Amino acid sequence: MRLKNGEVLFIWPLALHILTAGWTYNDGSAHNAIDLRAAVGTPVYAAEDGTVDQVQAWDGHSTSGNQSYGNMVRIRHAAYNGGILQTLYAHLKEIKVKYGQTVKEGELIGYSGNTGNSTGPHLHFEVRLNGTRYNPLNWLDADFSCASSAVQAHLGNYISVTRPASGPNKAKLQRLCILGTPQDIADKARALALPVQAAKITAIGPVSNGDAMTLWMMAQGAGCEYFARYTDDVAPNGTKLQRFAIVGASADIIARAQAMLVPTDTVSALLIGPASSGDAMTLWLMAQAAGCEYFARYTD
């Protein structure tokens, strides 16, 4: 986001903000980025609105040159002080965006992995201005921790951006929809003092972006809560298909989806939140381990 003084405040690209490497590595050698702890398959989000200006697919074996980034996404954001501002997300397992695609702050762009020149699963995150790397911690808020004292000692020079008290905080508050009614997840959410609601939802998809937009507008018009995520399925034009969950979907929404020949299924689900990024990550990992389908959206 852009603050009133013109400064930039990126959201953290992961729900959990634990640094495993700072501006320099623990041995003092140059890193010029930060690394964030992330198990393989952790959702990665766009740090700000922008346009995807580079997508790289790893060749599966190279660890030098640009291929050292592995599967990588770079996003160009609105100009900063007249300069070209970009963020880069590396070592991904999967990429969920395409070159030239417009993305919104907090939009899913991929899943973390261990590709390229990587010694273990993590997310490598860079900020570039006019092609030069700058310490990302100068563009983020102070909501992070370090995996060790060694990492703490190698954060480099930075001043965290202060998040306006009255401003939106998309990175911290999420609403979750977990298909099924796993008791351990419900119990954990309640132990975290989070609101938990059992509900019937209509799961729809996979569906094309155009059909998804039609159904989303119908859900919005009917006042229905709506969750969406990209799937691994691909449309004939190469775009990713979506799957979504609508709470209290009306008969006309279901009929419209069925007329589109889109699969629909009414199932039980847990609605949880609003939840902090850390609590959301805890519950997402539990859902993943239990094999439960999981949706999340940012709240106001």
Sequence and secondary structure as in RCSB ss.txt:
>XXXX:A:sequence
MRLKNGEVLFIWPLALHILTAGWTYNDGSAHNAIDLRAAVGTPVYAAEDGTVDQVQAWDGHSTSGNQSYGNMVRI
RHAAYNGGILQTLYAHLKEIKVKYGQTVKEGELIGYSGNTGNSTGPHLHFEVRLNGTRYNPLNWLDADFSCASSA
VQAHLGNYISVTRPASGPNKAKLQRLCILGTPQDIADKARALALPVQAAKITAIGPVSNGDAMTLWMMAQGAGCE
YFARYTDDVAPNGTKLQRFAIVGASADIIARAQAMLVPTDTVSALLIGPASSGDAMTLWLMAQAAGCEYFARYTD
>XXXX:A:secstr
 B TTS B    SSSS EEEE SB TTS B  SEEEE  TT EEE SSSEEEEEEE   SS  SGGGGG EEEEE
E S BTTB EEEEEEEEEEE   TT EE TT EEEEEB  SS SSSEEEEEEEETTEEE GGGSS S  EESSHH
HHTT  S       TTS  TTT EEEEEES  HHHHHHHHHTT  EEEEEEEEEEEE HHHHHHHHHHHHHHT  
EEEEEEEEE TTS EEEEEEEET  HHHHHHHHHTT  EEEEEEEEEEEE HHHHHHHHHHHHHHT  EEEEE  
